[in-house]
Amino acid sequence: MPAITRSFKIKSSNENEEDLEISLHEPTLTGDDLGLKTWGSAYLMSQKLRAIASSHLSHLSAPHTLELGSGTGLAGLTAAALWQTDVTLTDLPQIVPNLEMNVESNRWLIEKRGGSADVEELDWDQEFLCGQGEYDVVLAVDPLYSTAHPALLANAIEGNLKDDSPSARVLVGYPLRDEATKNMGKELLERMEGYGFEEVARGDEYGFDDWEANGERVEVQTRWVIWKRGDLEEVRGAAAEEKTTPDQAEIQNEIIGLLKKEAEENKNMAVDLEETRELSVDELLAMSGFSIAE
């Protein structure tokens, strides 16, 4: 695809406010640099950002926002303008130069509406942003292109969203183009649950990507999901229990096994195995005379 510059119009919610029109440069698309193109799901989500904020982010005032996998910057720039907040847009090193260009060309428009935007390099596989864990909102739109991405994205979200903050939110929009993308979306949900996040809301938007198949434009379904951190004490308690309980059971079984072996070797020693299973590790240690090396 040749290099082009396109304008994307986000309609105003009332007649007293101008529509938001963002101009984006898209370099010639070569290889796997998919972040150099503005995809249909990014436009769908950008059109939905105002309504989502009104319904699900209204408890946050000018939320400090991080966008992961910003691409050409449409969603992040739209959020900065409509939410009137500061947004840090991030992507891989090869994507960032074009992203910086788009942020600069739209900076006046964002600042006119009370927002701000800056750009950082961020590889999910290597690092978190400096000052990680400081963001009220983490945003990601159309971020799943590889089977490795659900795990990497969930980890990046966990590392950058404010910790110990019940008000912090995550918003991810991802297209359901085929079985592969549906499976990646499903895995992301599982990964987020594994980190202790709770789903707050979800929805589906429908639109079209730019290319055609058999002479017809390709429809795209984009699912968006909002999460919050779960009850932190409950999550930590569950993690601690999961970590310690198997160890205690393992120690208990090992002691009982040693007692059984000793009883078999010493005919004068009687051991009721059923009774020993009712004893705690400390009681078993006292009974057996064994000790645990530190």
C-alpha positions as CSV (number, residue, x, y, z in Angstrom):
1,M,0.0,0.0,0.0
2,P,1.4,3.4,-0.9
3,A,1.9,6.2,1.6
4,I,-1.2,8.4,2.2
5,T,-2.5,11.0,4.6
6,R,-6.1,10.5,5.8
7,S,-8.5,12.4,8.0
8,F,-10.8,10.7,10.5
9,K,-13.8,12.5,11.8
10,I,-15.2,11.8,15.3
11,K,-18.7,13.3,15.5
12,S,-19.5,15.6,18.3
13,S,-22.1,14.6,20.9
14,N,-23.8,18.0,20.8
15,E,-24.4,20.7,18.2
16,N,-22.5,23.3,20.2
17,E,-19.2,21.5,19.7
18,E,-17.2,21.0,16.6
19,D,-16.5,17.5,15.3
20,L,-13.0,16.2,16.0
21,E,-11.0,15.7,12.8
22,I,-7.6,14.0,13.1
23,S,-5.2,13.8,10.2
24,L,-2.9,10.8,10.1
25,H,0.1,10.0,7.9
26,E,0.4,6.3,6.9
27,P,3.8,5.4,5.3
28,T,4.1,2.7,2.6
29,L,3.1,-0.6,4.2
30,T,5.8,-3.2,3.9
31,G,6.5,-6.4,5.7
32,D,4.9,-6.9,9.0
33,D,4.8,-3.3,10.2
34,L,1.0,-3.4,10.7
35,G,1.2,-0.5,13.1
36,L,1.8,1.9,10.1
37,K,-1.8,1.6,9.0
38,T,-5.0,2.8,10.6
39,W,-7.3,-0.2,10.9
40,G,-11.1,-0.2,11.0
41,S,-11.3,-1.3,14.6
42,A,-9.2,1.8,15.6
43,Y,-11.8,4.1,14.0
44,L,-14.7,2.2,15.5
45,M,-13.2,2.4,19.0
46,S,-12.3,6.1,18.6
47,Q,-15.9,6.8,17.8
48,K,-17.0,5.0,21.0
49,L,-14.5,6.5,23.4
50,R,-16.7,9.4,24.5
51,A,-19.7,7.2,25.3
52,I,-17.4,4.6,27.1
53,A,-15.9,7.4,29.2
54,S,-19.3,8.8,30.1
55,S,-20.7,5.4,31.2
56,H,-17.6,3.7,32.7
57,L,-14.9,6.3,33.4
58,S,-16.9,9.2,34.8
59,H,-15.4,8.5,38.3
60,L,-12.0,9.5,36.9
61,S,-11.2,13.2,36.3
62,A,-8.6,13.7,33.5
63,P,-7.3,10.2,33.9
64,H,-3.5,9.8,33.3
65,T,-3.6,7.4,30.4
66,L,-1.2,5.0,28.7
67,E,-1.9,3.6,25.3
68,L,-0.2,0.3,24.3
69,G,0.4,-0.4,20.7
70,S,-0.7,3.0,19.4
71,G,0.1,2.4,15.7
72,T,-0.7,5.6,13.8
73,G,-2.2,7.2,17.0
74,L,-5.9,7.6,16.2
75,A,-7.3,6.1,19.4
76,G,-4.8,7.7,21.7
77,L,-5.1,11.2,20.2
78,T,-8.9,10.9,20.3
79,A,-8.8,10.0,24.0
80,A,-6.5,12.9,24.7
81,A,-8.9,15.3,23.0
82,L,-12.3,13.9,24.2
83,W,-11.2,13.0,27.7
84,Q,-9.3,16.3,28.0
85,T,-6.3,14.5,29.6
86,D,-2.7,13.6,29.0
87,V,-2.0,10.4,27.1
88,T,1.3,8.6,26.6
89,L,1.2,6.8,23.2
90,T,3.6,3.9,22.8
91,D,4.8,1.4,20.2
92,L,7.8,-0.4,18.8
93,P,10.9,1.5,17.7
94,Q,10.1,1.1,14.0
95,I,6.6,2.5,14.5
96,V,7.4,5.4,16.7
97,P,8.8,7.9,14.1
98,N,5.6,8.0,12.2
99,L,3.6,8.0,15.5
100,E,5.6,11.1,16.6
101,M,4.9,12.8,13.3
102,N,1.2,12.3,13.7
103,V,1.2,13.5,17.3
104,E,3.0,16.7,16.3
105,S,0.7,17.4,13.4
106,N,-2.3,17.1,15.7
107,R,-0.9,18.6,18.8
108,W,-2.6,22.0,18.4
109,L,-5.9,20.4,18.0
110,I,-5.5,18.2,21.1
111,E,-4.2,21.1,23.2
112,K,-7.1,23.3,22.0
113,R,-9.5,20.8,23.6
114,G,-7.6,20.6,26.8
115,G,-5.6,17.5,26.3
116,S,-1.9,16.6,25.7
117,A,0.0,13.8,24.2
118,D,3.5,12.4,24.1
119,V,5.2,9.4,22.6
120,E,7.5,6.7,24.1
121,E,9.0,3.5,22.8
122,L,7.7,0.4,24.5
123,D,8.4,-3.2,23.6
124,W,6.0,-5.4,25.7
125,D,8.5,-8.2,25.6
126,Q,11.4,-6.3,27.2
127,E,10.4,-3.5,29.6
128,F,7.8,-1.4,31.3
129,L,7.7,2.4,31.0
130,C,9.8,4.3,33.5
131,G,7.5,5.2,36.4
132,Q,5.5,2.1,35.8
133,G,2.3,1.6,37.8
134,E,1.3,5.2,37.6
135,Y,-1.5,5.2,35.0
136,D,-5.2,5.6,35.9
137,V,-6.2,4.1,32.5
138,V,-4.4,1.7,30.2
139,L,-5.9,1.7,26.6
140,A,-5.1,-0.8,23.8
141,V,-6.9,-1.0,20.4
142,D,-6.4,-3.9,17.9
143,P,-3.3,-5.1,19.8
144,L,-3.4,-8.8,19.0
145,Y,-1.6,-10.0,15.9
146,S,0.4,-12.9,17.3
147,T,-0.3,-15.8,19.6
148,A,2.4,-14.3,21.9
149,H,0.5,-11.1,22.3
150,P,-2.2,-12.0,24.8
151,A,0.3,-12.9,27.5
152,L,2.6,-10.0,26.7
153,L,-0.3,-7.5,26.6
154,A,-1.7,-8.7,29.9
155,N,1.7,-8.5,31.5
156,A,2.2,-4.9,30.2
157,I,-1.2,-3.9,31.5
158,E,-0.5,-5.4,34.9
159,G,2.9,-3.6,35.1
160,N,1.7,-0.1,34.1
161,L,-1.7,0.3,35.6
162,K,-1.9,1.9,39.0
163,D,-1.5,-0.6,41.8
164,D,-3.7,-0.5,44.9
165,S,-6.2,1.7,43.1
166,P,-9.8,0.5,42.9
167,S,-10.6,3.3,40.5
168,A,-8.0,2.4,37.8
169,R,-9.4,0.9,34.6
170,V,-8.3,-1.0,31.5
171,L,-10.0,-0.6,28.1
172,V,-9.0,-3.0,25.3
173,G,-10.7,-3.2,21.9
174,Y,-9.9,-6.1,19.6
175,P,-11.4,-7.3,16.3
176,L,-13.0,-10.8,15.9
177,R,-11.9,-11.3,12.3
178,D,-11.4,-15.1,12.3
179,E,-10.9,-18.0,14.6
180,A,-7.3,-17.0,15.3
181,T,-8.2,-13.5,16.6
182,K,-11.2,-14.9,18.5
183,N,-8.8,-17.4,20.3
184,M,-6.4,-14.6,21.1
185,G,-9.2,-12.5,22.5
186,K,-10.3,-15.5,24.6
187,E,-6.8,-16.0,25.9
188,L,-6.5,-12.3,26.8
189,L,-9.6,-12.6,29.0
190,E,-8.1,-15.6,30.7
191,R,-4.8,-13.9,31.3
192,M,-6.5,-10.8,32.7
193,E,-8.5,-13.0,35.1
194,G,-5.2,-14.7,36.1
195,Y,-3.8,-11.3,37.2
196,G,-6.8,-10.8,39.3
197,F,-8.7,-8.3,37.1
198,E,-12.5,-8.2,37.1
199,E,-14.5,-7.4,34.0
200,V,-16.6,-4.3,34.4
201,A,-18.3,-4.0,31.0
202,R,-18.1,-5.2,27.4
203,G,-19.7,-4.4,24.1
204,D,-19.4,-5.0,20.3
205,E,-19.1,-2.5,17.5
206,Y,-19.4,-3.2,13.8
207,G,-17.8,-1.5,10.8
208,F,-15.5,-2.1,7.9
209,D,-11.8,-2.5,7.2
210,D,-10.4,-0.8,4.1
211,W,-9.6,-3.7,1.9
212,E,-12.1,-5.7,-0.2
213,A,-12.7,-9.4,-0.6
214,N,-14.5,-10.6,-3.8
215,G,-15.3,-7.0,-4.6
216,E,-16.9,-6.3,-1.3
217,R,-15.7,-4.4,1.8
218,V,-14.8,-6.6,4.7
219,E,-16.9,-6.2,7.8
220,V,-15.2,-6.2,11.1
221,Q,-16.6,-6.9,14.6
222,T,-14.7,-5.2,17.4
223,R,-15.2,-6.3,21.0
224,W,-14.3,-3.9,23.8
225,V,-13.8,-4.9,27.4
226,I,-13.2,-2.8,30.5
227,W,-11.5,-4.3,33.6
228,K,-10.7,-3.1,37.1
229,R,-8.4,-4.6,39.6
230,G,-10.0,-7.2,41.8
231,D,-10.1,-7.0,45.6
232,L,-6.4,-6.8,46.2
233,E,-6.4,-8.4,49.6
234,E,-8.5,-11.3,48.3
235,V,-6.3,-11.8,45.3
236,R,-3.1,-11.7,47.4
237,G,-4.7,-14.1,49.9
238,A,-5.6,-16.6,47.2
239,A,-2.1,-16.3,45.7
240,A,-0.6,-17.0,49.1
241,E,-2.9,-20.0,49.8
242,E,-2.1,-21.4,46.3
243,K,1.6,-21.0,47.1
244,T,1.7,-22.6,50.6
245,T,-1.1,-25.2,50.7
246,P,0.5,-27.7,48.3
247,D,3.8,-27.3,50.1
248,Q,2.2,-28.3,53.5
249,A,0.5,-31.2,51.9
250,E,3.7,-32.3,50.3
251,I,5.6,-32.2,53.6
252,Q,2.7,-34.1,55.4
253,N,2.8,-36.9,52.8
254,E,6.6,-37.1,53.0
255,I,6.6,-37.5,56.7
256,I,3.8,-40.1,56.6
257,G,5.9,-42.0,53.9
258,L,8.9,-42.0,56.2
259,L,6.9,-43.2,59.2
260,K,5.5,-46.0,57.1
261,K,8.9,-47.0,55.9
262,E,10.3,-47.0,59.4
263,A,7.3,-49.1,60.7
264,E,8.0,-51.7,58.0
265,E,11.6,-51.9,59.0
266,N,10.8,-51.9,62.8
267,K,8.2,-54.6,63.5
268,N,7.8,-53.3,67.1
269,M,6.7,-49.9,65.8
270,A,2.9,-49.5,65.2
271,V,1.7,-46.7,63.0
272,D,-1.9,-46.0,62.3
273,L,-1.7,-44.3,58.8
274,E,-5.3,-43.2,58.8
275,E,-4.8,-41.4,62.1
276,T,-1.6,-39.7,61.0
277,R,-3.4,-38.1,58.1
278,E,-5.5,-36.2,60.5
279,L,-2.4,-34.7,62.2
280,S,-0.9,-31.3,61.2
281,V,2.7,-31.1,60.0
282,D,3.8,-29.8,63.4
283,E,2.1,-32.7,65.2
284,L,3.6,-35.2,62.7
285,L,7.1,-33.8,63.3
286,A,6.7,-34.0,67.1
287,M,5.5,-37.6,66.7
288,S,8.2,-38.7,64.4
289,G,11.1,-36.8,65.9
290,F,12.0,-35.6,62.4
291,S,13.0,-32.0,61.6
292,I,12.9,-29.8,58.5
293,A,16.1,-28.3,57.3
294,E,15.9,-24.5,56.9
